[in-house]
């Protein structure tokens, strides 16, 4: 027979780096867990990280002239690609 345990009836168990669990006997006894009792561990539900907008995240890192320089470099690269394509024909 299984019973439903409320959220306040449980206790935390930490998994060690080697994957082992360690719970002091006194802690188990405090919750009524006696030798021979079967205990089922259920991983805690983690809340999904809240999505936040990236809008404006780098606004303070762009200097006023940077965008103009970027657009000029893109236009120059485009012109070079077009010239290379026309030269191959």
PyMOL Python script that loads the backbone (N, CA, C, O; Angstrom):
from pymol import cmd

cmd.read_pdbstr("""\
ATOM      1  N   UNK A   1       0.844  -1.177   0.000  1.00  0.00           N
ATOM      2  CA  UNK A   1       0.000   0.000   0.000  1.00  0.00           C
ATOM      3  C   UNK A   1       0.888   1.238   0.000  1.00  0.00           C
ATOM      4  O   UNK A   1       1.831   1.326   0.787  1.00  0.00           O
ATOM      5  N   UNK A   2       0.598   2.181  -0.866  1.00  0.00           N
ATOM      6  CA  UNK A   2       1.392   3.399  -0.880  1.00  0.00           C
ATOM      7  C   UNK A   2       0.542   4.563  -0.418  1.00  0.00           C
ATOM      8  O   UNK A   2      -0.679   4.574  -0.573  1.00  0.00           O
ATOM      9  N   UNK A   3       1.213   5.529   0.147  1.00  0.00           N
ATOM     10  CA  UNK A   3       0.511   6.721   0.621  1.00  0.00           C
ATOM     11  C   UNK A   3       1.094   7.934  -0.073  1.00  0.00           C
ATOM     12  O   UNK A   3       2.251   7.933  -0.495  1.00  0.00           O
ATOM     13  N   UNK A   4       0.292   8.951  -0.183  1.00  0.00           N
ATOM     14  CA  UNK A   4       0.757  10.193  -0.773  1.00  0.00           C
ATOM     15  C   UNK A   4       1.377  11.046   0.319  1.00  0.00           C
ATOM     16  O   UNK A   4       0.796  11.226   1.390  1.00  0.00           O
ATOM     17  N   UNK A   5       2.540  11.559   0.044  1.00  0.00           N
ATOM     18  CA  UNK A   5       3.235  12.386   1.014  1.00  0.00           C
ATOM     19  C   UNK A   5       3.093  13.835   0.589  1.00  0.00           C
ATOM     20  O   UNK A   5       3.294  14.173  -0.578  1.00  0.00           O
ATOM     21  N   UNK A   6       2.751  14.677   1.527  1.00  0.00           N
ATOM     22  CA  UNK A   6       2.617  16.099   1.245  1.00  0.00           C
ATOM     23  C   UNK A   6       3.983  16.744   1.087  1.00  0.00           C
ATOM     24  O   UNK A   6       4.998  16.127   1.411  1.00  0.00           O
ATOM     25  N   UNK A   7       4.023  17.976   0.594  1.00  0.00           N
ATOM     26  CA  UNK A   7       5.294  18.635   0.355  1.00  0.00           C
ATOM     27  C   UNK A   7       6.087  18.902   1.634  1.00  0.00           C
ATOM     28  O   UNK A   7       7.311  19.020   1.578  1.00  0.00           O
ATOM     29  N   UNK A   8       5.419  18.999   2.784  1.00  0.00           N
ATOM     30  CA  UNK A   8       6.120  19.265   4.035  1.00  0.00           C
ATOM     31  C   UNK A   8       6.549  17.993   4.743  1.00  0.00           C
ATOM     32  O   UNK A   8       7.231  18.068   5.765  1.00  0.00           O
ATOM     33  N   UNK A   9       6.170  16.818   4.231  1.00  0.00           N
ATOM     34  CA  UNK A   9       6.497  15.552   4.880  1.00  0.00           C
ATOM     35  C   UNK A   9       7.839  14.993   4.427  1.00  0.00           C
ATOM     36  O   UNK A   9       8.321  14.026   5.016  1.00  0.00           O
ATOM     37  N   UNK A  10       8.447  15.559   3.418  1.00  0.00           N
ATOM     38  CA  UNK A  10       9.677  15.020   2.863  1.00  0.00           C
ATOM     39  C   UNK A  10      10.908  15.618   3.507  1.00  0.00           C
ATOM     40  O   UNK A  10      10.824  16.452   4.409  1.00  0.00           O
ATOM     41  N   UNK A  11      12.044  15.175   3.026  1.00  0.00           N
ATOM     42  CA  UNK A  11      13.310  15.726   3.464  1.00  0.00           C
ATOM     43  C   UNK A  11      14.264  15.715   2.291  1.00  0.00           C
ATOM     44  O   UNK A  11      14.104  14.934   1.353  1.00  0.00           O
ATOM     45  N   UNK A  12      15.248  16.577   2.344  1.00  0.00           N
ATOM     46  CA  UNK A  12      16.191  16.726   1.244  1.00  0.00           C
ATOM     47  C   UNK A  12      17.322  15.712   1.359  1.00  0.00           C
ATOM     48  O   UNK A  12      17.836  15.457   2.448  1.00  0.00           O
ATOM     49  N   UNK A  13      17.695  15.150   0.242  1.00  0.00           N
ATOM     50  CA  UNK A  13      18.823  14.238   0.147  1.00  0.00           C
ATOM     51  C   UNK A  13      19.728  14.791  -0.944  1.00  0.00           C
ATOM     52  O   UNK A  13      19.260  15.136  -2.029  1.00  0.00           O
ATOM     53  N   UNK A  14      21.010  14.874  -0.661  1.00  0.00           N
ATOM     54  CA  UNK A  14      21.964  15.406  -1.625  1.00  0.00           C
ATOM     55  C   UNK A  14      22.788  14.263  -2.207  1.00  0.00           C
ATOM     56  O   UNK A  14      23.278  13.400  -1.479  1.00  0.00           O
ATOM     57  N   UNK A  15      22.930  14.272  -3.514  1.00  0.00           N
ATOM     58  CA  UNK A  15      23.744  13.265  -4.193  1.00  0.00           C
ATOM     59  C   UNK A  15      25.188  13.765  -4.177  1.00  0.00           C
ATOM     60  O   UNK A  15      25.473  14.876  -4.625  1.00  0.00           O
ATOM     61  N   UNK A  16      26.095  12.935  -3.658  1.00  0.00           N
ATOM     62  CA  UNK A  16      27.515  13.294  -3.590  1.00  0.00           C
ATOM     63  C   UNK A  16      28.139  13.246  -4.980  1.00  0.00           C
ATOM     64  O   UNK A  16      27.531  12.736  -5.922  1.00  0.00           O
ATOM     65  N   UNK A  17      29.350  13.778  -5.106  1.00  0.00           N
ATOM     66  CA  UNK A  17      30.049  13.809  -6.396  1.00  0.00           C
ATOM     67  C   UNK A  17      30.225  12.422  -7.000  1.00  0.00           C
ATOM     68  O   UNK A  17      30.233  12.273  -8.222  1.00  0.00           O
ATOM     69  N   UNK A  18      30.365  11.411  -6.154  1.00  0.00           N
ATOM     70  CA  UNK A  18      30.552  10.055  -6.662  1.00  0.00           C
ATOM     71  C   UNK A  18      29.229   9.339  -6.930  1.00  0.00           C
ATOM     72  O   UNK A  18      29.225   8.166  -7.302  1.00  0.00           O
ATOM     73  N   UNK A  19      28.099  10.041  -6.744  1.00  0.00           N
ATOM     74  CA  UNK A  19      26.782   9.473  -7.014  1.00  0.00           C
ATOM     75  C   UNK A  19      26.143   8.788  -5.828  1.00  0.00           C
ATOM     76  O   UNK A  19      25.024   8.286  -5.931  1.00  0.00           O
ATOM     77  N   UNK A  20      26.835   8.759  -4.703  1.00  0.00           N
ATOM     78  CA  UNK A  20      26.271   8.104  -3.525  1.00  0.00           C
ATOM     79  C   UNK A  20      25.397   9.068  -2.727  1.00  0.00           C
ATOM     80  O   UNK A  20      25.514  10.288  -2.848  1.00  0.00           O
ATOM     81  N   UNK A  21      24.525   8.494  -1.915  1.00  0.00           N
ATOM     82  CA  UNK A  21      23.648   9.275  -1.044  1.00  0.00           C
ATOM     83  C   UNK A  21      24.049   9.036   0.394  1.00  0.00           C
ATOM     84  O   UNK A  21      24.494   7.947   0.759  1.00  0.00           O
ATOM     85  N   UNK A  22      23.889  10.052   1.196  1.00  0.00           N
ATOM     86  CA  UNK A  22      24.202   9.901   2.609  1.00  0.00           C
ATOM     87  C   UNK A  22      23.164  10.670   3.413  1.00  0.00           C
ATOM     88  O   UNK A  22      23.020  11.885   3.277  1.00  0.00           O
ATOM     89  N   UNK A  23      22.445   9.935   4.255  1.00  0.00           N
ATOM     90  CA  UNK A  23      21.447  10.551   5.136  1.00  0.00           C
ATOM     91  C   UNK A  23      21.698  10.013   6.535  1.00  0.00           C
ATOM     92  O   UNK A  23      21.709   8.798   6.729  1.00  0.00           O
ATOM     93  N   UNK A  24      21.898  10.879   7.504  1.00  0.00           N
ATOM     94  CA  UNK A  24      22.122  10.404   8.872  1.00  0.00           C
ATOM     95  C   UNK A  24      20.927   9.598   9.384  1.00  0.00           C
ATOM     96  O   UNK A  24      19.779   9.928   9.086  1.00  0.00           O
ATOM     97  N   UNK A  25      21.200   8.543  10.152  1.00  0.00           N
ATOM     98  CA  UNK A  25      20.146   7.682  10.678  1.00  0.00           C
ATOM     99  C   UNK A  25      19.152   8.482  11.519  1.00  0.00           C
ATOM    100  O   UNK A  25      17.954   8.203  11.495  1.00  0.00           O
ATOM    101  N   UNK A  26      19.637   9.460  12.251  1.00  0.00           N
ATOM    102  CA  UNK A  26      18.747  10.289  13.068  1.00  0.00           C
ATOM    103  C   UNK A  26      17.737  11.053  12.229  1.00  0.00           C
ATOM    104  O   UNK A  26      16.586  11.217  12.632  1.00  0.00           O
ATOM    105  N   UNK A  27      18.163  11.513  11.078  1.00  0.00           N
ATOM    106  CA  UNK A  27      17.254  12.236  10.171  1.00  0.00           C
ATOM    107  C   UNK A  27      16.181  11.302   9.641  1.00  0.00           C
ATOM    108  O   UNK A  27      15.009  11.672   9.568  1.00  0.00           O
ATOM    109  N   UNK A  28      16.580  10.091   9.270  1.00  0.00           N
ATOM    110  CA  UNK A  28      15.600   9.117   8.799  1.00  0.00           C
ATOM    111  C   UNK A  28      14.609   8.771   9.906  1.00  0.00           C
ATOM    112  O   UNK A  28      13.402   8.722   9.668  1.00  0.00           O
ATOM    113  N   UNK A  29      15.116   8.531  11.118  1.00  0.00           N
ATOM    114  CA  UNK A  29      14.245   8.180  12.241  1.00  0.00           C
ATOM    115  C   UNK A  29      13.286   9.314  12.568  1.00  0.00           C
ATOM    116  O   UNK A  29      12.140   9.072  12.945  1.00  0.00           O
ATOM    117  N   UNK A  30      13.746  10.542  12.426  1.00  0.00           N
ATOM    118  CA  UNK A  30      12.886  11.701  12.714  1.00  0.00           C
ATOM    119  C   UNK A  30      11.661  11.716  11.811  1.00  0.00           C
ATOM    120  O   UNK A  30      10.605  12.216  12.197  1.00  0.00           O
ATOM    121  N   UNK A  31      11.802  11.169  10.614  1.00  0.00           N
ATOM    122  CA  UNK A  31      10.693  11.108   9.664  1.00  0.00           C
ATOM    123  C   UNK A  31       9.970   9.766   9.705  1.00  0.00           C
ATOM    124  O   UNK A  31       9.115   9.491   8.863  1.00  0.00           O
ATOM    125  N   UNK A  32      10.309   8.939  10.674  1.00  0.00           N
ATOM    126  CA  UNK A  32       9.611   7.667  10.824  1.00  0.00           C
ATOM    127  C   UNK A  32      10.113   6.560   9.923  1.00  0.00           C
ATOM    128  O   UNK A  32       9.440   5.541   9.764  1.00  0.00           O
ATOM    129  N   UNK A  33      11.275   6.736   9.334  1.00  0.00           N
ATOM    130  CA  UNK A  33      11.839   5.717   8.462  1.00  0.00           C
ATOM    131  C   UNK A  33      12.654   4.765   9.330  1.00  0.00           C
ATOM    132  O   UNK A  33      13.662   5.162   9.915  1.00  0.00           O
ATOM    133  N   UNK A  34      12.224   3.531   9.412  1.00  0.00           N
ATOM    134  CA  UNK A  34      12.871   2.520  10.253  1.00  0.00           C
ATOM    135  C   UNK A  34      13.680   1.562   9.375  1.00  0.00           C
ATOM    136  O   UNK A  34      13.443   1.492   8.169  1.00  0.00           O
ATOM    137  N   UNK A  35      14.626   0.827   9.953  1.00  0.00           N
ATOM    138  CA  UNK A  35      15.383  -0.156   9.172  1.00  0.00           C
ATOM    139  C   UNK A  35      14.439  -1.123   8.460  1.00  0.00           C
ATOM    140  O   UNK A  35      13.475  -1.611   9.049  1.00  0.00           O
ATOM    141  N   UNK A  36      14.728  -1.390   7.197  1.00  0.00           N
ATOM    142  CA  UNK A  36      13.905  -2.288   6.394  1.00  0.00           C
ATOM    143  C   UNK A  36      12.792  -1.584   5.630  1.00  0.00           C
ATOM    144  O   UNK A  36      12.130  -2.197   4.793  1.00  0.00           O
ATOM    145  N   UNK A  37      12.583  -0.316   5.909  1.00  0.00           N
ATOM    146  CA  UNK A  37      11.553   0.442   5.210  1.00  0.00           C
ATOM    147  C   UNK A  37      12.029   0.747   3.787  1.00  0.00           C
ATOM    148  O   UNK A  37      13.189   1.104   3.581  1.00  0.00           O
ATOM    149  N   UNK A  38      11.150   0.609   2.828  1.00  0.00           N
ATOM    150  CA  UNK A  38      11.470   0.954   1.441  1.00  0.00           C
ATOM    151  C   UNK A  38      11.203   2.438   1.250  1.00  0.00           C
ATOM    152  O   UNK A  38      10.131   2.944   1.585  1.00  0.00           O
ATOM    153  N   UNK A  39      12.189   3.116   0.711  1.00  0.00           N
ATOM    154  CA  UNK A  39      12.096   4.563   0.474  1.00  0.00           C
ATOM    155  C   UNK A  39      12.243   4.788  -1.022  1.00  0.00           C
ATOM    156  O   UNK A  39      13.137   4.232  -1.659  1.00  0.00           O
ATOM    157  N   UNK A  40      11.364   5.601  -1.571  1.00  0.00           N
ATOM    158  CA  UNK A  40      11.410   5.928  -2.997  1.00  0.00           C
ATOM    159  C   UNK A  40      11.869   7.367  -3.139  1.00  0.00           C
ATOM    160  O   UNK A  40      11.256   8.274  -2.577  1.00  0.00           O
ATOM    161  N   UNK A  41      12.940   7.581  -3.882  1.00  0.00           N
ATOM    162  CA  UNK A  41      13.445   8.928  -4.127  1.00  0.00           C
ATOM    163  C   UNK A  41      12.894   9.436  -5.450  1.00  0.00           C
ATOM    164  O   UNK A  41      12.931   8.732  -6.459  1.00  0.00           O
ATOM    165  N   UNK A  42      12.394  10.634  -5.439  1.00  0.00           N
ATOM    166  CA  UNK A  42      11.846  11.262  -6.639  1.00  0.00           C
ATOM    167  C   UNK A  42      12.603  12.566  -6.853  1.00  0.00           C
ATOM    168  O   UNK A  42      12.641  13.401  -5.949  1.00  0.00           O
ATOM    169  N   UNK A  43      13.206  12.765  -8.024  1.00  0.00           N
ATOM    170  CA  UNK A  43      13.931  14.017  -8.263  1.00  0.00           C
ATOM    171  C   UNK A  43      13.006  15.224  -8.113  1.00  0.00           C
ATOM    172  O   UNK A  43      11.850  15.192  -8.536  1.00  0.00           O
ATOM    173  N   UNK A  44      13.524  16.275  -7.513  1.00  0.00           N
ATOM    174  CA  UNK A  44      12.758  17.502  -7.338  1.00  0.00           C
ATOM    175  C   UNK A  44      12.473  18.119  -8.693  1.00  0.00           C
ATOM    176  O   UNK A  44      13.322  18.085  -9.583  1.00  0.00           O
ATOM    177  N   UNK A  45      11.297  18.674  -8.856  1.00  0.00           N
ATOM    178  CA  UNK A  45      10.934  19.353 -10.090  1.00  0.00           C
ATOM    179  C   UNK A  45      11.613  20.712 -10.113  1.00  0.00           C
ATOM    180  O   UNK A  45      11.473  21.502  -9.180  1.00  0.00           O
ATOM    181  N   UNK A  46      12.334  20.973 -11.163  1.00  0.00           N
ATOM    182  CA  UNK A  46      13.001  22.270 -11.305  1.00  0.00           C
ATOM    183  C   UNK A  46      12.129  23.173 -12.152  1.00  0.00           C
ATOM    184  O   UNK A  46      11.532  22.745 -13.139  1.00  0.00           O
ATOM    185  N   UNK A  47      12.070  24.417 -11.750  1.00  0.00           N
ATOM    186  CA  UNK A  47      11.308  25.383 -12.544  1.00  0.00           C
ATOM    187  C   UNK A  47      12.090  25.708 -13.809  1.00  0.00           C
ATOM    188  O   UNK A  47      13.309  25.877 -13.781  1.00  0.00           O
ATOM    189  N   UNK A  48      11.371  25.790 -14.906  1.00  0.00           N
ATOM    190  CA  UNK A  48      11.998  26.171 -16.168  1.00  0.00           C
ATOM    191  C   UNK A  48      12.465  27.617 -16.060  1.00  0.00           C
ATOM    192  O   UNK A  48      11.758  28.457 -15.504  1.00  0.00           O
ATOM    193  N   UNK A  49      13.646  27.911 -16.585  1.00  0.00           N
ATOM    194  CA  UNK A  49      14.099  29.299 -16.531  1.00  0.00           C
ATOM    195  C   UNK A  49      13.138  30.206 -17.286  1.00  0.00           C
ATOM    196  O   UNK A  49      12.631  29.858 -18.353  1.00  0.00           O
ATOM    197  N   UNK A  50      12.908  31.347 -16.719  1.00  0.00           N
ATOM    198  CA  UNK A  50      11.999  32.300 -17.352  1.00  0.00           C
ATOM    199  C   UNK A  50      12.685  32.907 -18.567  1.00  0.00           C
ATOM    200  O   UNK A  50      13.842  33.326 -18.504  1.00  0.00           O
ATOM    201  N   UNK A  51      11.956  32.947 -19.663  1.00  0.00           N
ATOM    202  CA  UNK A  51      12.481  33.552 -20.884  1.00  0.00           C
ATOM    203  C   UNK A  51      12.459  35.062 -20.719  1.00  0.00           C
ATOM    204  O   UNK A  51      11.475  35.645 -20.264  1.00  0.00           O
ATOM    205  N   UNK A  52      13.534  35.657 -21.088  1.00  0.00           N
ATOM    206  CA  UNK A  52      13.548  37.118 -21.050  1.00  0.00           C
ATOM    207  C   UNK A  52      14.029  37.627 -22.396  1.00  0.00           C
ATOM    208  O   UNK A  52      14.782  36.959 -23.104  1.00  0.00           O
ATOM    209  N   UNK A  53      13.598  38.772 -22.715  1.00  0.00           N
ATOM    210  CA  UNK A  53      13.919  39.350 -24.009  1.00  0.00           C
ATOM    211  C   UNK A  53      15.386  39.768 -24.065  1.00  0.00           C
ATOM    212  O   UNK A  53      15.947  40.240 -23.077  1.00  0.00           O
ATOM    213  N   UNK A  54      15.995  39.588 -25.228  1.00  0.00           N
ATOM    214  CA  UNK A  54      17.365  40.034 -25.449  1.00  0.00           C
ATOM    215  C   UNK A  54      17.389  41.438 -26.045  1.00  0.00           C
ATOM    216  O   UNK A  54      18.453  41.985 -26.336  1.00  0.00           O
ATOM    217  N   UNK A  55      16.217  42.005 -26.221  1.00  0.00           N
ATOM    218  CA  UNK A  55      16.113  43.323 -26.828  1.00  0.00           C
ATOM    219  C   UNK A  55      16.878  44.352 -26.004  1.00  0.00           C
ATOM    220  O   UNK A  55      16.640  44.504 -24.806  1.00  0.00           O
ATOM    221  N   UNK A  56      17.774  45.035 -26.640  1.00  0.00           N
ATOM    222  CA  UNK A  56      18.534  46.095 -25.992  1.00  0.00           C
ATOM    223  C   UNK A  56      19.682  45.611 -25.126  1.00  0.00           C
ATOM    224  O   UNK A  56      20.307  46.409 -24.427  1.00  0.00           O
ATOM    225  N   UNK A  57      19.972  44.313 -25.160  1.00  0.00           N
ATOM    226  CA  UNK A  57      20.992  43.760 -24.276  1.00  0.00           C
ATOM    227  C   UNK A  57      22.373  44.385 -24.522  1.00  0.00           C
ATOM    228  O   UNK A  57      23.132  44.597 -23.576  1.00  0.00           O
ATOM    229  N   UNK A  58      22.698  44.678 -25.780  1.00  0.00           N
ATOM    230  CA  UNK A  58      24.014  45.210 -26.105  1.00  0.00           C
ATOM    231  C   UNK A  58      23.957  46.674 -26.543  1.00  0.00           C
ATOM    232  O   UNK A  58      24.907  47.185 -27.136  1.00  0.00           O
ATOM    233  N   UNK A  59      22.865  47.333 -26.258  1.00  0.00           N
ATOM    234  CA  UNK A  59      22.695  48.716 -26.719  1.00  0.00           C
ATOM    235  C   UNK A  59      23.793  49.635 -26.190  1.00  0.00           C
ATOM    236  O   UNK A  59      24.211  50.557 -26.890  1.00  0.00           O
ATOM    237  N   UNK A  60      24.259  49.402 -24.980  1.00  0.00           N
ATOM    238  CA  UNK A  60      25.281  50.285 -24.410  1.00  0.00           C
ATOM    239  C   UNK A  60      26.686  49.965 -24.925  1.00  0.00           C
ATOM    240  O   UNK A  60      27.628  50.695 -24.619  1.00  0.00           O
ATOM    241  N   UNK A  61      26.844  48.891 -25.697  1.00  0.00           N
ATOM    242  CA  UNK A  61      28.160  48.495 -26.188  1.00  0.00           C
ATOM    243  C   UNK A  61      28.417  48.963 -27.614  1.00  0.00           C
ATOM    244  O   UNK A  61      29.544  48.852 -28.097  1.00  0.00           O
ATOM    245  N   UNK A  62      27.417  49.475 -28.290  1.00  0.00           N
ATOM    246  CA  UNK A  62      27.562  49.939 -29.673  1.00  0.00           C
ATOM    247  C   UNK A  62      27.784  51.442 -29.645  1.00  0.00           C
ATOM    248  O   UNK A  62      26.978  52.196 -29.100  1.00  0.00           O
ATOM    249  N   UNK A  63      28.886  51.858 -30.241  1.00  0.00           N
ATOM    250  CA  UNK A  63      29.210  53.279 -30.316  1.00  0.00           C
ATOM    251  C   UNK A  63      28.509  53.893 -31.535  1.00  0.00           C
ATOM    252  O   UNK A  63      28.195  53.177 -32.485  1.00  0.00           O
ATOM    253  N   UNK A  64      28.262  55.198 -31.521  1.00  0.00           N
ATOM    254  CA  UNK A  64      27.513  55.835 -32.614  1.00  0.00           C
ATOM    255  C   UNK A  64      28.069  55.564 -34.011  1.00  0.00           C
ATOM    256  O   UNK A  64      27.281  55.363 -34.935  1.00  0.00           O
ATOM    257  N   UNK A  65      29.376  55.550 -34.208  1.00  0.00           N
ATOM    258  CA  UNK A  65      29.953  55.350 -35.540  1.00  0.00           C
ATOM    259  C   UNK A  65      30.078  53.892 -35.949  1.00  0.00           C
ATOM    260  O   UNK A  65      30.330  53.599 -37.117  1.00  0.00           O
ATOM    261  N   UNK A  66      29.906  52.973 -35.004  1.00  0.00           N
ATOM    262  CA  UNK A  66      30.091  51.553 -35.298  1.00  0.00           C
ATOM    263  C   UNK A  66      29.135  51.040 -36.371  1.00  0.00           C
ATOM    264  O   UNK A  66      29.545  50.290 -37.257  1.00  0.00           O
ATOM    265  N   UNK A  67      27.893  51.431 -36.301  1.00  0.00           N
ATOM    266  CA  UNK A  67      26.903  50.949 -37.258  1.00  0.00           C
ATOM    267  C   UNK A  67      27.211  51.449 -38.668  1.00  0.00           C
ATOM    268  O   UNK A  67      27.074  50.712 -39.644  1.00  0.00           O
ATOM    269  N   UNK A  68      27.624  52.701 -38.757  1.00  0.00           N
ATOM    270  CA  UNK A  68      27.986  53.247 -40.076  1.00  0.00           C
ATOM    271  C   UNK A  68      29.183  52.493 -40.664  1.00  0.00           C
ATOM    272  O   UNK A  68      29.196  52.186 -41.856  1.00  0.00           O
ATOM    273  N   UNK A  69      30.184  52.195 -39.836  1.00  0.00           N
ATOM    274  CA  UNK A  69      31.354  51.454 -40.301  1.00  0.00           C
ATOM    275  C   UNK A  69      30.961  50.041 -40.726  1.00  0.00           C
ATOM    276  O   UNK A  69      31.468  49.529 -41.724  1.00  0.00           O
ATOM    277  N   UNK A  70      30.073  49.419 -39.983  1.00  0.00           N
ATOM    278  CA  UNK A  70      29.621  48.065 -40.312  1.00  0.00           C
ATOM    279  C   UNK A  70      28.886  48.053 -41.644  1.00  0.00           C
ATOM    280  O   UNK A  70      29.143  47.200 -42.494  1.00  0.00           O
ATOM    281  N   UNK A  71      27.976  48.998 -41.825  1.00  0.00           N
ATOM    282  CA  UNK A  71      27.223  49.072 -43.089  1.00  0.00           C
ATOM    283  C   UNK A  71      28.159  49.323 -44.266  1.00  0.00           C
ATOM    284  O   UNK A  71      27.972  48.740 -45.335  1.00  0.00           O
ATOM    285  N   UNK A  72      29.164  50.181 -44.088  1.00  0.00           N
ATOM    286  CA  UNK A  72      30.115  50.463 -45.160  1.00  0.00           C
ATOM    287  C   UNK A  72      30.928  49.209 -45.493  1.00  0.00           C
ATOM    288  O   UNK A  72      31.159  48.916 -46.666  1.00  0.00           O
ATOM    289  N   UNK A  73      31.359  48.473 -44.477  1.00  0.00           N
ATOM    290  CA  UNK A  73      32.126  47.247 -44.702  1.00  0.00           C
ATOM    291  C   UNK A  73      31.273  46.197 -45.409  1.00  0.00           C
ATOM    292  O   UNK A  73      31.767  45.483 -46.281  1.00  0.00           O
ATOM    293  N   UNK A  74      29.993  46.098 -45.038  1.00  0.00           N
ATOM    294  CA  UNK A  74      29.100  45.144 -45.693  1.00  0.00           C
ATOM    295  C   UNK A  74      28.888  45.512 -47.162  1.00  0.00           C
ATOM    296  O   UNK A  74      28.890  44.640 -48.031  1.00  0.00           O
ATOM    297  N   UNK A  75      28.706  46.801 -47.435  1.00  0.00           N
ATOM    298  CA  UNK A  75      28.510  47.246 -48.814  1.00  0.00           C
ATOM    299  C   UNK A  75      29.759  46.980 -49.650  1.00  0.00           C
ATOM    300  O   UNK A  75      29.664  46.581 -50.811  1.00  0.00           O
ATOM    301  N   UNK A  76      30.932  47.204 -49.054  1.00  0.00           N
ATOM    302  CA  UNK A  76      32.182  46.961 -49.769  1.00  0.00           C
ATOM    303  C   UNK A  76      32.358  45.468 -50.066  1.00  0.00           C
ATOM    304  O   UNK A  76      32.762  45.094 -51.167  1.00  0.00           O
ATOM    305  N   UNK A  77      32.055  44.626 -49.087  1.00  0.00           N
ATOM    306  CA  UNK A  77      32.177  43.178 -49.285  1.00  0.00           C
ATOM    307  C   UNK A  77      31.196  42.698 -50.351  1.00  0.00           C
ATOM    308  O   UNK A  77      31.526  41.831 -51.160  1.00  0.00           O
ATOM    309  N   UNK A  78      29.991  43.263 -50.348  1.00  0.00           N
ATOM    310  CA  UNK A  78      28.993  42.887 -51.353  1.00  0.00           C
ATOM    311  C   UNK A  78      29.477  43.276 -52.748  1.00  0.00           C
ATOM    312  O   UNK A  78      29.357  42.500 -53.696  1.00  0.00           O
ATOM    313  N   UNK A  79      30.023  44.480 -52.861  1.00  0.00           N
ATOM    314  CA  UNK A  79      30.522  44.949 -54.154  1.00  0.00           C
ATOM    315  C   UNK A  79      31.661  44.053 -54.648  1.00  0.00           C
ATOM    316  O   UNK A  79      31.747  43.763 -55.841  1.00  0.00           O
ATOM    317  N   UNK A  80      32.542  43.612 -53.732  1.00  0.00           N
ATOM    318  CA  UNK A  80      33.641  42.727 -54.116  1.00  0.00           C
ATOM    319  C   UNK A  80      33.122  41.372 -54.597  1.00  0.00           C
ATOM    320  O   UNK A  80      33.648  40.807 -55.555  1.00  0.00           O
ATOM    321  N   UNK A  81      32.087  40.851 -53.929  1.00  0.00           N
ATOM    322  CA  UNK A  81      31.517  39.560 -54.346  1.00  0.00           C
ATOM    323  C   UNK A  81      30.862  39.674 -55.722  1.00  0.00           C
ATOM    324  O   UNK A  81      31.007  38.786 -56.562  1.00  0.00           O
ATOM    325  N   UNK A  82      30.150  40.761 -55.941  1.00  0.00           N
ATOM    326  CA  UNK A  82      29.500  40.965 -57.237  1.00  0.00           C
ATOM    327  C   UNK A  82      30.554  41.093 -58.337  1.00  0.00           C
ATOM    328  O   UNK A  82      30.415  40.511 -59.413  1.00  0.00           O
ATOM    329  N   UNK A  83      31.594  41.850 -58.059  1.00  0.00           N
ATOM    330  CA  UNK A  83      32.689  42.032 -59.053  1.00  0.00           C
ATOM    331  C   UNK A  83      33.339  40.695 -59.356  1.00  0.00           C
ATOM    332  O   UNK A  83      33.662  40.416 -60.510  1.00  0.00           O
ATOM    333  N   UNK A  84      33.538  39.858 -58.338  1.00  0.00           N
ATOM    334  CA  UNK A  84      34.153  38.549 -58.559  1.00  0.00           C
ATOM    335  C   UNK A  84      33.253  37.658 -59.396  1.00  0.00           C
ATOM    336  O   UNK A  84      33.742  36.919 -60.250  1.00  0.00           O
ATOM    337  N   UNK A  85      31.946  37.713 -59.167  1.00  0.00           N
ATOM    338  CA  UNK A  85      31.020  36.911 -59.946  1.00  0.00           C
ATOM    339  C   UNK A  85      30.994  37.361 -61.417  1.00  0.00           C
ATOM    340  O   UNK A  85      30.977  36.534 -62.329  1.00  0.00           O
ATOM    341  N   UNK A  86      30.993  38.672 -61.625  1.00  0.00           N
ATOM    342  CA  UNK A  86      30.977  39.205 -62.996  1.00  0.00           C
ATOM    343  C   UNK A  86      32.275  38.888 -63.723  1.00  0.00           C
ATOM    344  O   UNK A  86      32.278  38.672 -64.935  1.00  0.00           O
ATOM    345  N   UNK A  87      33.382  38.860 -62.977  1.00  0.00           N
ATOM    346  CA  UNK A  87      34.678  38.585 -63.610  1.00  0.00           C
ATOM    347  C   UNK A  87      34.762  37.128 -64.059  1.00  0.00           C
ATOM    348  O   UNK A  87      35.483  36.815 -65.006  1.00  0.00           O
ATOM    349  N   UNK A  88      34.034  36.234 -63.388  1.00  0.00           N
ATOM    350  CA  UNK A  88      34.058  34.807 -63.747  1.00  0.00           C
ATOM    351  C   UNK A  88      33.225  34.519 -64.996  1.00  0.00           C
ATOM    352  O   UNK A  88      33.383  33.459 -65.601  1.00  0.00           O
ATOM    353  N   UNK A  89      32.362  35.417 -65.387  1.00  0.00           N
ATOM    354  CA  UNK A  89      31.471  35.158 -66.528  1.00  0.00           C
ATOM    355  C   UNK A  89      32.132  35.380 -67.840  1.00  0.00           C
ATOM    356  O   UNK A  89      31.506  35.201 -68.885  1.00  0.00           O
TER     357      UNK A  89
END
""", "prot")
cmd.dss("prot")
cmd.show_as("cartoon", "prot")
cmd.util.cbc("prot")
cmd.orient("prot")
